[in-house]
Amino acid sequence: MSKRRTWVSLFVVVYTILLSSTWNIIKSILSWYSSAAPSSSSGWPALYAAVALGAVFGLLSMAAALAVAVPATLVTWITVLVLLAFFGKPRRALVVEGKELTAEITGFVLKILIKEGNFVAAVCAVVGYFVLIRSRREEIGDAS
């Protein structure tokens, strides 16, 4: 199996485990929406539920991406340190470079994770809002 397929498989497995463990949170958000929507004529309950679902899926995607990013980051970090050692850096300088490198890589990975998590949360919130509004309209149409 190729490296890309391995990483994709790892991502899917981690995301599946995370999704199954947060299934109760998702069900409670949807049950709250089911109970709050009939008593409100506005779209605010759908907006609240969509934002909550977006936040849950954003956090899930960040956790799943972190599970993939950690091994890749370690490989990158080790490779750079080995190359620095290979080109004759003294041990003390290598330790200092390693600390700086660790901080730089960690900051870069966290920035990317937060951006991707926010993007997933926004997309899920928008899609969730329209799905909840549409399902609510169909329920109203079926009741009439």
C-alpha positions as CSV (number, residue, x, y, z in Angstrom):
1,M,0.0,0.0,0.0
2,S,1.3,3.5,-0.9
3,K,2.1,6.1,1.7
4,R,-0.8,8.3,0.6
5,R,-3.3,5.4,1.0
6,T,-1.8,4.6,4.4
7,W,-2.3,8.2,5.6
8,V,-5.8,8.4,4.1
9,S,-6.7,5.0,5.8
10,L,-5.3,6.3,9.1
11,F,-7.3,9.5,8.8
12,V,-10.6,7.6,8.0
13,V,-10.1,5.2,10.9
14,V,-9.4,7.9,13.4
15,Y,-12.3,10.0,12.1
16,T,-14.6,7.0,12.3
17,I,-13.6,6.3,15.9
18,L,-14.0,10.0,16.9
19,L,-17.4,10.2,15.1
20,S,-18.7,7.1,16.8
21,S,-17.5,8.4,20.2
22,T,-19.3,11.8,19.8
23,W,-22.4,10.3,18.3
24,N,-24.3,11.0,21.6
25,I,-23.4,14.7,21.4
26,I,-24.7,14.9,17.8
27,K,-27.9,13.0,18.7
28,S,-28.5,15.4,21.7
29,I,-28.1,18.5,19.5
30,L,-30.6,17.1,17.0
31,S,-33.0,16.1,19.7
32,W,-32.8,19.6,21.1
33,Y,-33.5,21.0,17.7
34,S,-36.5,18.6,17.3
35,S,-38.0,19.9,20.6
36,A,-37.2,23.6,20.0
37,A,-38.2,23.9,16.4
38,P,-41.9,23.4,16.7
39,S,-42.3,26.1,19.4
40,S,-40.4,28.7,17.3
41,S,-41.5,30.2,14.0
42,S,-38.1,31.7,13.4
43,G,-35.0,30.0,12.1
44,W,-33.0,30.6,15.3
45,P,-33.1,27.1,16.6
46,A,-31.9,25.8,13.2
47,L,-29.0,28.4,13.4
48,Y,-28.0,27.3,16.9
49,A,-28.1,23.6,16.1
50,A,-26.2,24.2,12.8
51,V,-23.5,26.2,14.6
52,A,-23.2,23.5,17.3
53,L,-23.0,20.7,14.7
54,G,-20.4,22.7,12.8
55,A,-18.3,23.1,16.0
56,V,-18.5,19.4,16.7
57,F,-17.5,18.4,13.2
58,G,-14.7,21.1,13.2
59,L,-13.3,19.7,16.4
60,L,-13.6,16.2,15.0
61,S,-11.7,17.1,11.8
62,M,-8.9,18.8,13.8
63,A,-8.5,15.8,16.0
64,A,-8.4,13.4,13.0
65,A,-6.0,15.7,11.2
66,L,-3.8,15.8,14.3
67,A,-3.6,12.0,14.4
68,V,-2.2,12.1,10.9
69,A,-0.1,15.2,11.4
70,V,1.8,14.0,14.4
71,P,3.6,11.1,12.7
72,A,4.3,13.2,9.6
73,T,5.7,16.0,11.8
74,L,8.0,13.6,13.7
75,V,9.4,12.2,10.4
76,T,10.1,15.7,9.2
77,W,11.7,16.7,12.5
78,I,13.9,13.6,12.6
79,T,14.9,14.1,9.0
80,V,16.0,17.7,9.5
81,L,17.9,16.8,12.7
82,V,19.7,13.9,11.0
83,L,20.7,16.1,8.1
84,L,22.0,18.8,10.4
85,A,24.0,16.2,12.3
86,F,25.3,14.7,9.0
87,F,26.6,18.1,7.9
88,G,28.7,18.5,11.0
89,K,26.7,20.5,13.5
90,P,28.2,20.2,17.0
91,R,25.9,18.5,19.6
92,R,25.2,21.6,21.6
93,A,24.3,23.6,18.5
94,L,22.1,20.6,17.4
95,V,20.2,20.7,20.7
96,V,19.6,24.4,20.3
97,E,18.5,24.0,16.6
98,G,16.3,21.1,17.6
99,K,14.4,23.2,20.2
100,E,13.9,26.0,17.7
101,L,12.9,23.6,15.1
102,T,10.4,21.9,17.4
103,A,8.8,25.2,18.3
104,E,8.6,26.3,14.7
105,I,7.1,23.0,13.4
106,T,4.6,22.8,16.2
107,G,3.4,26.4,15.6
108,F,3.1,25.8,11.9
109,V,1.1,22.6,12.4
110,L,-1.2,24.2,14.9
111,K,-1.9,27.1,12.6
112,I,-2.8,24.7,9.8
113,L,-5.0,22.6,12.1
114,I,-7.0,25.6,13.3
115,K,-7.5,26.9,9.8
116,E,-8.7,23.6,8.5
117,G,-10.9,23.0,11.6
118,N,-12.5,26.4,11.2
119,F,-13.1,25.8,7.5
120,V,-14.8,22.4,8.2
121,A,-16.9,23.9,11.0
122,A,-18.1,26.8,8.7
123,V,-19.0,24.4,5.9
124,C,-20.8,22.0,8.2
125,A,-22.7,24.9,9.9
126,V,-23.9,26.3,6.6
127,V,-24.8,23.0,5.1
128,G,-26.4,21.9,8.4
129,Y,-28.5,25.1,8.6
130,F,-30.0,24.6,5.1
131,V,-30.6,20.9,5.8
132,L,-32.4,21.7,9.1
133,I,-34.5,24.5,7.5
134,R,-35.4,22.3,4.6
135,S,-36.4,19.4,6.8
136,R,-38.4,21.8,9.0
137,R,-40.3,23.1,6.0
138,E,-41.0,19.6,4.8
139,E,-42.4,18.7,8.2
140,I,-44.6,21.8,8.1
141,G,-45.7,21.0,4.6
142,D,-46.6,17.4,5.6
143,A,-48.5,18.5,8.6
144,S,-50.7,20.9,6.6
